[in-house]
Amino acid sequence: MPGEVVTIQAGQCGNQIGQEFWNQLCREHGINTIDGTLRDINKYPGLFDTHDNKPRSSRDDYPNVFFNQDDDNRFTPRGILFDLEPRVVSNISNRFPHLFNPRNIYTSASGSGAGNNWSQGYDYGTSHIDELIDIIDREVDSCDNLEGFQLIHSVAGGTGSGLGSFLLEQLADRYAKKLVQTYSVFPANDQTSDVVVQPYNTILTLKRLIEFADSCVVFDNAALNSLALANLRTSNISFEQTNQLVSTVMAGMTNPLRFPTAMYNSMSSILSSLIPTPTLHFLTPSFYPFTSEFVNDAKDVRRSTGYDVLLELLNKNLRMVKSDNKGGNDSYISILNLLQGKVDENDIVKGLSRFQQRITFVPWTNSSVNLIYGKKSRFLEYQMTSESQFIKTKHKKLVSGLMLANSSSIVSLFKRNCSQYDKLIKRNAFLDGYKRGALFSDNLQEFHDSRQIVQGTIDEYLLSATNEYLNDDDGDDDDDDDVEIDG
Ligand code: GTP
């Protein structure tokens, strides 16, 4: 059976997305969000229908990867909520009063947040390391076979970015053999950017995402907003709605762990098909279609077969990261498509062949698209009525798909953030708050190192599009004394 995954949510954005993620997981596994008990399946007419005159007794899901199940069949998320100010986590506690382990909910004693300053979030981690690590260790102790961690955070504020960076360093140090996957939200990079120092926080966080995470699924708020406008029935887009787009991706990516199949049933089996080298680990998600199975206020979708979904996933407007390479071709390093719902084999063969014709892989890969048939939760076939009963919905036959792409298009996002960072640092603008931090009190070397490491990743992604990539002598080590490998 798959190993467990511990979810860490840091800061406002991380916790707000986290609550939508847990809401979706509870829905897919028939768990009450109020207290983690199992829902009464008698309220779902036909869910556990009879077959051969025998009731279907066994469930085909495996919630235990993400939930701790106690003797009374109560499910508690393996989730840790870190924030330096109390507002967001207390909203979550009001919404889900008895779902989370109260010992896993942590806010700072002063309750003052990190003031959108990476350095404050990072230093808070350093000075409270024992308390924070205790919570993580305790959660890990409740796992039989921990596979890894997932961190949900924004890279642009103070807590999710600074404390998040600190936690990434700690996880790599203390749990070196465990996988670390992040869901990282980047700022919109436009006039609506709320905080002027976001580029500093982003570059400092990117350094840790590059060095200490095994895989990062990346979103940017501009793309999330456009997607919400295009797919929802409202033009008044809130974080709750954009967060449901993110939680849909998270639920899709973790589907094979929660509904295990023979081929893909661990984080590592999913990531190994996507990440060829340690640095090239930034994944761009696309999802189609967003129906009310995943988000509130979704526009109606009449039809979506496996064929439709595969081709739609190539639509650049569905990407959750804006790319500046509008008309140009991207070079794909790897692609993984996860389909859920009833698919027709012929449809998929036809769809995949068209799909392959429309994309260009980098020259050194095997140019194949990986496909997982996930199981769609049967609970998603139902909608709650006002009488707290459940009725079957009309979405039953819709196929939905998540594409995770590792491609050179991610360079656009990195370059946008670097260019904003370069403008600020050139003028030494708004640095006072950072200079008070431990890493910056002597000099600004940490900034320069981080910028250089991000540049290294940009260069590596660009080089990966060429034949030179595997032949490049400039790799990471140019030290003549390095041990040479025979042969
Ligand atoms: P401090 O407020 O400094 O303590 O840090 P924090 O990590 O709590 O900050 P926050 O998570 O608010 O990060 C700021 C960035 O995240 C900005 O770019 C916001 O637009 C974005 N953001 C904040 N909340 C959300 C959210 O719920 N969803 C999304 N998608 N973005 C968010």
Residues whose N, C-alpha, C, O or C-beta is under 5 A from the ligand:
A	BS01	GTP	A10 G11 Q12 C13 G14 Q16 I17 G113 A114 G115 N116 N117 S154 A156 G157 G158 T159 G160 S161 V185 P187 F239 T242 N243
